Amino acid sequence: MIDLNSLLLIPYGMFVVCSGDKEYGNGYIANVVFQITAEPVQFGVCCNKNNHTAEIIEKYGTFSASLLSQNTTTEIIRIFGYKSGKDVKNKMEQREIKFGYENVPVLMENIVSYMTCKLVKTVDVGSHVIFIGEVMEAEEVNHNAEIMTYTYYRNVMKGKSPKNAPTYIDKSKK
C-alpha cells in the first residue's frame, strides 16, 4: 500500500521554469528542481511531457529556474501553474523578466534566486521528462525573502497540484 498523503510531506521549493528567447518565452510552476552534480554544477527540472514549455526547452536548449518567495502573488501561480502556453499568447507579457544566458527569459518577480542552464540531457521518466542542465548563471536576488515551499503553497495559500504536476494525486483512484 502507498499512503499518497505521506508523499506530500517531502519538502520541495516552488519555482517558475522558463525557456525561449526575447521574441517568445513560456514557463511553468515546478516543485521538482534539484542539484545533480557539483562539478560541473548541474540541475534537473521535472516537466510533464504535455507542458508547452517542454517543447520550448527542447527547441532552444536552455531553461531558467526562479525560486519563488512566500510573497509571490496568486496571479503568478495562476498564470504559470494553471494556464497553458498553448492557450495564453504570451505568459511573459507584463511580467518582470530579464534575459540570461542565450537570452533565456528569467522571471524576476517575487523571487529569492535564479539560475540559467544549458540543456545537456533529457531523461524520459514516464509521464514526465527530467531536463538536466549545466548552470551557466546563478544569482541570489533577495537574501531576506522567505522561500516558498510546496508545503507553504498547500497549507497557507491553500493551493492544489494541477493535473500535470508530478505531485498530483488523482482522488478518484484512492
Phi, psi and omega per residue, in radians:
M1 nan 2.458 3.068
I2 -2.005 2.041 3.048
D3 -1.415 1.727 -3.069
L4 -1.055 -0.530 3.112
N5 -1.134 -0.500 3.111
S6 -1.140 -0.507 3.126
L7 -1.206 -0.454 3.127
L8 -1.254 -0.175 -3.139
L9 -1.459 -0.194 3.142
I10 -1.204 2.246 -3.092
P11 -1.327 2.290 3.101
Y12 -2.323 2.639 2.915
G13 -1.594 2.886 3.101
M14 -1.962 2.237 -3.055
F15 -2.248 2.740 2.832
V16 -1.912 2.090 3.112
V17 -1.773 2.227 -3.092
C18 -2.177 2.786 3.001
S19 -2.681 2.932 -3.134
G20 2.184 -2.583 3.123
D21 -2.632 -2.867 -3.097
K22 -1.197 -0.397 -3.134
E23 -1.455 -0.708 -3.101
Y24 -2.645 2.332 3.083
G25 -2.475 2.827 3.116
N26 -2.608 2.876 3.135
G27 -2.811 2.922 3.128
Y28 -2.557 2.773 3.054
I29 -1.382 2.292 3.103
A30 -2.248 2.423 3.018
N31 -2.038 0.086 3.071
V32 -2.088 1.551 3.085
V33 -2.302 2.204 -3.019
F34 -2.615 2.603 3.099
Q35 -1.387 2.367 -3.101
I36 -1.845 -0.767 -3.126
T37 -2.391 2.785 3.102
A38 -1.643 -0.569 -3.109
E39 -2.501 1.891 -0.082
P40 -1.242 2.789 3.128
V41 -1.220 2.067 3.141
Q42 -2.290 2.495 3.104
F43 -2.183 2.681 3.016
G44 -1.981 2.496 3.007
V45 -2.216 2.337 -3.129
C46 -1.631 2.341 -3.075
C47 -2.494 2.312 3.060
N48 -1.095 2.418 -3.124
K49 -1.056 -0.448 -3.135
N50 -1.421 -0.194 3.134
N51 -1.162 2.347 3.095
H52 -1.022 -0.611 -3.122
T53 -1.108 -0.510 3.110
A54 -1.026 -0.753 3.105
E55 -1.093 -0.691 -3.081
I56 -1.231 -0.721 3.092
I57 -1.049 -0.773 3.130
E58 -1.120 -0.678 -3.123
K59 -1.197 -0.813 -3.035
Y60 -1.574 -0.418 3.119
G61 1.289 0.350 3.104
T62 -2.487 2.770 2.981
F63 -2.716 2.791 3.031
S64 -2.146 2.749 3.063
A65 -2.364 2.064 3.136
S66 -1.877 2.087 -3.139
L67 -1.368 2.073 -3.060
L68 -1.351 2.614 3.058
S69 -1.708 2.910 -3.137
Q70 -1.142 -0.328 3.130
N71 -1.589 0.293 3.066
T72 -1.095 2.395 -3.109
T73 -1.317 2.684 3.064
T74 -1.148 -0.436 3.088
E75 -1.073 -0.753 3.121
I76 -1.135 -0.743 3.099
I77 -1.058 -0.768 -3.107
R78 -1.119 -0.858 -3.075
I79 -1.142 -0.851 -3.045
F80 -1.528 -0.332 -3.096
G81 -1.777 -0.465 -3.018
Y82 -2.191 -0.025 3.129
K83 -2.021 2.322 3.111
S84 -1.508 2.470 3.040
G85 -1.141 -0.260 3.052
K86 -1.259 -0.439 -3.090
D87 -1.829 -0.475 -3.130
V88 -1.758 2.201 -3.052
K89 -0.967 -0.873 -3.101
N90 -2.660 1.782 3.132
K91 -1.099 -0.395 -3.082
M92 -1.398 -0.276 -3.106
E93 -1.049 2.314 3.136
Q94 1.101 0.384 3.047
R95 -1.874 2.730 3.066
E96 -1.469 1.850 -3.044
I97 -2.154 2.472 2.901
K98 -2.088 2.825 -3.140
F99 -1.972 2.152 -3.081
G100 -1.777 -2.553 -3.126
Y101 -0.814 2.224 3.129
E102 0.972 0.498 3.112
N103 1.126 0.413 3.074
V104 -1.181 2.325 3.108
P105 -1.212 2.480 3.128
V106 -2.247 2.093 3.055
L107 -1.206 2.240 -3.098
M108 -1.958 -0.040 -3.114
E109 -1.401 2.285 2.996
N110 0.934 0.755 -3.113
I111 -2.029 2.805 3.089
V112 -1.698 -0.727 -3.130
S113 -2.770 3.001 3.071
Y114 -2.617 2.871 3.005
M115 -2.525 2.662 2.983
T116 -2.054 2.547 -3.042
C117 -2.369 2.560 2.981
K118 -1.658 2.164 -3.130
L119 -1.117 2.215 3.123
V120 -2.035 -0.368 -3.123
K121 -2.851 2.587 3.038
T122 -2.150 2.250 -3.116
V123 -2.039 2.137 3.103
D124 -1.397 2.164 -3.128
V125 -2.206 0.640 3.113
G126 1.739 -2.060 -3.138
S127 -1.228 -0.290 -3.069
H128 -2.160 2.901 2.940
V129 -2.127 2.665 2.989
I130 -1.903 2.052 3.049
F131 -1.547 2.132 3.115
I132 -1.809 2.198 -3.108
G133 -2.269 2.527 3.016
E134 -1.454 2.234 -3.107
V135 -1.231 2.169 -3.136
M136 -1.795 -0.524 3.100
E137 -2.541 2.598 3.017
A138 -2.706 2.410 -3.111
E139 -2.607 2.365 2.964
E140 -1.434 2.232 -3.055
V141 -1.792 -0.675 -3.075
N142 -2.451 1.638 -3.091
H143 -1.070 -0.534 -3.053
N144 -1.533 -0.157 -3.091
A145 -1.310 2.537 3.047
E146 -1.478 2.343 -3.135
I147 -1.271 2.360 3.035
M148 -1.414 2.100 3.049
T149 -1.726 2.878 3.089
Y150 -1.104 -0.630 3.094
T151 -1.095 -0.766 3.092
Y152 -1.068 -0.797 3.131
Y153 -1.004 -0.799 -3.114
R154 -1.270 -0.829 -2.994
N155 -1.470 -0.659 -3.090
V156 -1.637 -0.821 -3.127
M157 -1.484 -0.134 -3.136
K158 1.038 0.596 -3.133
G159 -1.400 2.720 3.103
K160 -2.095 2.757 3.075
S161 -1.428 2.228 3.031
P162 -1.209 2.845 -3.040
K163 -0.992 -0.550 -3.115
N164 -1.411 -0.130 -3.100
A165 -1.266 2.509 3.105
P166 -1.153 -0.319 -3.131
T167 -1.703 0.132 3.137
Y168 -1.135 2.362 3.082
I169 -2.040 2.069 3.107
D170 -1.390 1.838 -3.078
K171 -1.103 -0.447 -3.122
S172 -1.232 -0.301 -3.115
K173 -1.708 0.056 -3.127
K174 -1.348 nan nan
